[in-house]
Amino acid sequence: MRVLSGLATCALALLGGCSGGDGANSTAGLAIVKGALIPKQEAKTPNAAQMAAAMQQSLQATDEPLAFVVLPKRQAITIMPRIETNGAYATHGTSDRRSVTLKRGMLTATRGFGEDLMSSGVDASLALVRGRKAGTVQRVQRYLDGENQTVVLETTCQITPGGKVRYQVGELDRQAVKVRETCKAQTTRFTNSYQVDAHTGRILQAQQWVSPMNGSVIIQHLR
């Protein structure tokens, strides 16, 4: 069974340490537990062997799709099983009611993180990313600010396919294409990145901006 490879190690190491901006630079202060997302002060830092063991245990414990979720700015990690589907939408969650909702692999909402992403209009982005095609699209995101008010953010996004990589995480071993989505509004700029199955268009890995407090979340599929 393939459990932990370069891609997962990049996600664990967080943002910036891996080529193409798909990983990061340090695992210091991260925490992983079954069914919960917790901050660094509540648990010891896991090493790569512990990460691999947690992934393998999770894969053996359920036949459901699993998402490995890293929230670098909050310095937290968890493995989320799929708990609900609604048409094209799939929700992965933990026992403490934190969750991410994906539309065909692209993040559209979070719950339980604080200053959550409440909803997103991603259809135009999704079509180009899954199709590994270049183009300019409009994206709409609605997130909560520090006063629990909904902020509507409309951005113009440039989508650019990149080179091919091997995605080897959990039970998956696929040829993938890197796709970058650079989004700009008047005062906000962020970059999302994806690894998309070169044959099926499935989004295998997504690094997407959530909100100012949360920054970006990395989501890797394990099966």
C-alpha positions in Angstrom: 0.0 0.0 0.0 1.3 3.4 -0.9 0.9 5.7 2.1 3.2 8.7 2.3 5.2 10.0 -0.7 6.8 13.2 -1.8 3.5 15.0 -2.4 2.2 14.2 1.1 5.5 15.1 2.6 5.3 18.5 0.9 1.8 19.1 2.3 3.0 18.0 5.8 6.0 20.3 5.5 3.5 23.1 4.5 3.7 25.9 2.1 6.8 26.8 0.1 9.4 24.0 0.5 8.4 21.9 -2.5 8.7 22.8 -6.1 5.8 24.5 -7.8 4.5 25.9 -4.6 2.6 22.8 -3.7 4.2 22.1 -0.4 5.9 23.9 2.4 8.8 24.3 4.7 8.4 22.9 8.3 6.3 20.4 10.2 7.2 22.0 13.5 4.2 22.5 15.7 1.7 20.4 13.7 -0.7 18.0 15.2 -2.6 15.1 13.9 -5.4 13.1 15.6 -8.1 10.8 14.5 -11.3 12.6 13.7 -10.3 16.0 15.0 -8.4 19.1 13.9 -6.3 20.5 16.8 -3.7 23.3 17.2 -0.1 22.8 17.9 -0.2 23.5 21.6 -2.5 20.6 22.3 -0.3 17.8 20.9 3.2 16.8 20.1 4.6 17.2 16.6 4.2 14.0 14.5 7.0 12.8 12.3 6.7 11.2 8.9 6.4 7.7 10.2 3.6 8.7 12.5 1.9 10.4 9.6 2.2 7.3 7.4 0.9 5.1 10.2 -2.1 7.4 10.7 -2.9 7.3 7.0 -2.6 3.6 6.9 -4.8 3.1 9.9 -7.4 5.4 8.4 -7.4 3.6 5.1 -7.9 0.3 6.9 -10.6 1.6 9.1 -13.1 2.6 6.4 -13.9 2.0 2.7 -15.1 5.7 2.4 -13.0 8.2 0.4 -10.5 10.0 2.7 -9.0 13.5 2.5 -5.8 14.5 4.2 -6.2 18.1 5.3 -3.5 20.6 6.3 -4.3 24.1 7.5 -0.8 25.7 7.6 -1.8 29.1 9.1 -3.6 27.3 11.9 -0.8 24.7 12.1 -3.1 21.8 12.2 -3.5 18.5 10.3 -6.3 15.8 10.1 -7.6 13.0 8.0 -11.3 13.5 7.2 -13.5 10.6 5.9 -16.3 11.5 3.5 -19.5 11.9 5.6 -22.1 13.2 3.1 -22.7 13.6 -0.7 -25.2 15.8 -2.4 -25.0 15.5 -6.2 -21.6 16.9 -7.3 -20.7 17.9 -3.7 -18.9 15.8 -1.2 -18.4 16.7 2.5 -15.5 15.4 4.5 -15.6 15.9 8.3 -14.3 15.1 11.7 -16.0 13.9 14.9 -15.8 17.5 16.4 -17.9 18.9 13.5 -15.2 20.5 11.4 -15.6 19.9 7.7 -14.7 20.8 4.2 -17.1 20.6 1.3 -15.8 19.9 -2.2 -17.4 20.2 -5.6 -15.7 17.5 -7.7 -12.6 18.1 -5.7 -12.6 21.9 -5.5 -13.2 23.5 -2.1 -16.5 25.4 -1.8 -17.1 25.6 1.9 -15.6 25.0 5.4 -17.2 24.6 8.8 -15.8 24.7 12.3 -12.5 26.5 11.5 -13.6 30.0 12.5 -14.0 32.7 9.8 -15.3 29.9 7.6 -15.7 29.9 3.9 -19.5 29.8 3.8 -20.0 29.2 0.0 -18.3 29.7 -3.3 -19.2 30.1 -7.0 -16.6 27.9 -8.6 -18.2 26.4 -11.8 -16.1 28.5 -14.2 -12.9 27.7 -12.4 -13.8 24.1 -12.0 -14.4 23.6 -15.7 -11.0 24.9 -16.7 -9.0 23.3 -13.9 -10.5 19.8 -14.5 -10.0 20.3 -18.2 -6.4 21.4 -17.7 -7.1 24.4 -19.8 -5.9 28.0 -19.6 -8.3 31.0 -19.3 -9.7 33.8 -17.3 -12.8 33.4 -15.1 -14.7 35.1 -12.3 -14.8 33.5 -8.8 -17.1 34.4 -5.9 -16.4 33.5 -2.3 -18.4 34.3 0.8 -16.5 34.0 4.1 -17.1 35.2 7.7 -15.0 38.1 9.1 -14.0 38.6 12.7 -17.4 40.0 13.6 -19.2 37.0 12.1 -20.4 39.1 9.2 -20.4 37.6 5.7 -17.9 39.1 3.3 -18.6 38.6 -0.4 -15.3 38.5 -2.4 -15.4 38.7 -6.2 -12.1 38.0 -7.9 -10.8 37.6 -11.5 -8.7 34.5 -11.8 -6.2 33.5 -14.4 -5.9 29.7 -14.8 -2.7 28.2 -16.1 -1.8 24.5 -16.7 1.7 23.5 -15.9 3.9 20.4 -16.1 3.1 16.8 -15.3 3.9 15.2 -11.9 3.4 11.8 -10.3 0.8 11.9 -7.6 1.6 9.1 -5.1 -0.4 9.5 -1.9 -2.4 6.9 0.1 -3.7 4.3 -2.3 -3.4 6.5 -5.3 -0.6 6.5 -7.9 -1.5 8.7 -10.9 0.0 10.9 -13.5 -1.2 14.4 -12.8 -1.0 17.9 -14.3 -0.3 21.0 -12.2 -2.8 23.8 -12.6 -2.4 27.2 -11.0 -5.2 29.7 -10.4 -4.1 33.3 -9.6 -6.9 35.4 -8.3 -7.1 39.2 -7.8 -9.6 41.7 -6.4 -9.0 45.3 -5.6 -7.4 44.6 -2.2 -7.0 40.8 -2.1 -4.8 38.5 -4.0 -4.2 34.8 -3.6 -3.1 31.8 -5.6 -4.7 28.3 -5.6 -2.9 25.3 -7.0 -4.1 21.9 -8.0 -2.9 18.5 -9.2 -5.3 17.0 -11.6 -5.4 13.5 -12.9 -3.9 13.6 -16.4 -6.5 11.2 -17.8 -9.7 11.6 -15.9 -9.6 15.3 -14.8 -10.1 14.4 -11.2 -8.7 16.9 -8.7 -6.3 14.8 -6.6 -4.8 17.7 -4.6 -6.0 21.2 -4.0 -4.4 24.1 -2.2 -7.0 26.8 -1.9 -7.5 30.1 -0.1 -10.2 30.1 2.6 -10.2 33.5 4.4 -7.8 36.0 5.8 -7.6 34.3 9.2 -7.3 30.7 7.8 -5.2 31.4 4.8 -5.0 28.4 2.5 -5.9 24.8 3.1 -4.2 21.8 1.4 -6.5 18.8 0.6 -5.0 15.5 -0.6 -7.1 12.5 -1.6 -5.9 9.2 -0.3 -8.1 6.9 -2.4 
